[in-house]
Amino acid sequence: MSETTGASYASAGVDIEAGDRAVELMKEWVKKTQRAEVAGLGGLGGFAGLFDASALKRYERPLLASATDGVGTKVDIARQMGVYDTIGHDLVAMVMDDIVVCGAEPLFMTDYICVGKVHPERVAAIVKGIAEGCVLAGCALVGGETAEHPGLLGPDDFDVAGAGTGVVEHDRLLGADRIRTGDAVIAMASSGLHSNGYSLVRHVVFDRAGMTLDQRVDELGRTLGEELLEPTKIYSLDCLALTRTTDVHAFSHITGGGLAANLARVIPDGLHATVDRSTWAPGAIFDLVGKAGQVERLELEKTLNMGVGMMAVVPAEFVDAALTTLADRGVESWVAGEITERRTHTTGAELVGDYAK
């Protein structure tokens, strides 16, 4: 008579012990993100992350700002390259740079990591990147979830998502209602593609151009994989610095939809933002994608950031102070456009001219 073995969670593909080890490995990185408001409040491993809201008493009328996002198909580049400690920077940038647009200070963040199989060191590397990103954004990483989905995802497949919270004083809330005719539009350089448009980019460079991640590209000065995995720049603290040194009217985070569409989101009815392409030259990766895929310029511009990751709208008299603040913080920036009255045939924002060579 043969013996039978009962089913178990492990036999179904879920390794609880591996998950526990991953938590232990990530604790040191999470600890580096602690702010005073979370110190001594439970720590990693609890059912909920805690934040001491008494810190908000210093606000007259605090508004909480929240955002959630992921990294998209850029995670597949990380998987193929076996590099897992930078994708977290992208996640934090996508969440916290949305929050700072309204002038909010990032407070805390949680993450969700979904994997086909838990490799503790790999999960810990992902969390390391998230924690480093949180430090750059000035927020605490107060918790998260690692989910193992065997059968749904392959053993090496994974995805990441996150949610964040910030706070802004009601009378310091930034947005369209502050913008006036004559305001200047200041562009802040991106670090590359950031985390949008990778479905197009991957189709172009792999399917149409037949390139490989380990292929060195002279125009890029490195391999294609290194370029595609360049982390998204995190602007949160730079934007907050601008709010302290200038009278910022609005920010626009340049993500999916491109520069004009995202800038238009903060332009009020009756006004128009004109951005002059000749004020900057997009990086080599944008030219590569355009030429390799024979992608028309308008298609590139509504998909990729074209070298601009964040924009600020400030009164003309504060331009010098804004550029100085950003330069002191190591952020490349320039005056890229202006705010005018809207003509009947125009949209909220448009690009004009040709890019600098």
Sequence and secondary structure as in RCSB ss.txt:
>XXXX:A:sequence
MSETTGASYASAGVDIEAGDRAVELMKEWVKKTQRAEVAGLGGLGGFAGLFDASALKRYERPLLASATDGVGTKV
DIARQMGVYDTIGHDLVAMVMDDIVVCGAEPLFMTDYICVGKVHPERVAAIVKGIAEGCVLAGCALVGGETAEHP
GLLGPDDFDVAGAGTGVVEHDRLLGADRIRTGDAVIAMASSGLHSNGYSLVRHVVFDRAGMTLDQRVDELGRTLG
EELLEPTKIYSLDCLALTRTTDVHAFSHITGGGLAANLARVIPDGLHATVDRSTWAPGAIFDLVGKAGQVERLEL
EKTLNMGVGMMAVVPAEFVDAALTTLADRGVESWVAGEITERRTHTTGAELVGDYAK
>XXXX:A:secstr
        TTTTT  HHHHHHHHHHHHHHHHTT  TTTTTS  TTSSS    GGGGGG SSEEEEEEEEE TTHH
HHHHHHT  SSHHHHHHHHHHHHHGGGT EEEEEEEEEEESS  HHHHHHHHHHHHHHHHHHT EEEEEEEEE B
TTB TT EEEEEEEEEEEEGGG  SGGG  TT EEEEEE SSSTTS HHHHHIIIIIIT   TT EETTTTEEHH
HHHT      HHHHHHHHHHS   EEEE  TTHHHHHHHTT  TTEEEEEEGGG    HHHHHHHHHHT  HHHH
HTTS TTEEEEEEE GGGHHHHHHHHHHTT  EEEEEEEEE  TT  SEEEES    
